[in-house]
Amino acid sequence: MTTTPEHDERMAKMTFATVYPHYLTKVERKGRTKAELHQVIHWLTGFDEKKLQELIEKKVTFETFFQQANLHPKAELIKGLICGYRVEEITNPLTRQVRYLDKLVDELAKGKKMDKILREG
């Protein structure tokens, strides 16, 4: 699935710090924790607590965020619909990576078991 160049540009320039509070609110409202959210982010990106906080404080764009990430080898197993897009069909690599994160946060908020979210089972 191809996204528009404008959509891809918007994703690249969006700052992680502006989206992070929405992720946190979404998972906490459904009874999940900040620690679980950070576990999911760590699994996908390799970022520990210190690095994550640094990226938030620096207000990095998603482009910079994912340039610095060490994407998990099983990230390609993340599939399904998010925000009207089928993740596995998104052709722009950065947009796909942002949607990977969106999908993991969505799965966490929906109560999926952590081993399933982290593609261990």
Phi, psi and omega in degrees: 000128179263139174260164180284154176302325179294319178297314180297320179295318178298319178296317182296322186270348177294141180269141178300322183299331179279334182270327183309312180300328178291320175301311183298314179300316182300313183285322180292324178298333180262012174089009177263171188246164175299321179299319178293319177300315180294326176298318179294315179296318178298316180301314183288319191252338186086000182284129173275179183303315183297313181295319179300314179297320179299315180295324177293313181297325179281353181052049181289152176285165175299328178301310178293318180306309183280339173294326181272349182282152172250087187302134180298138180300335180271005181303327181295348177279353178284118184223165175118181183270137172212128180053036177083003180244141173276113188309313186291348181258358180287125186272332179284120185302317181293315178300319178298317181296318177298318180291331172303310181298315178303316182295318179296317178297318178299315179297320178298313181296330180279001175088013178298147179292144185302321180295328177288317179299319182273013175053043179262340186256000000 
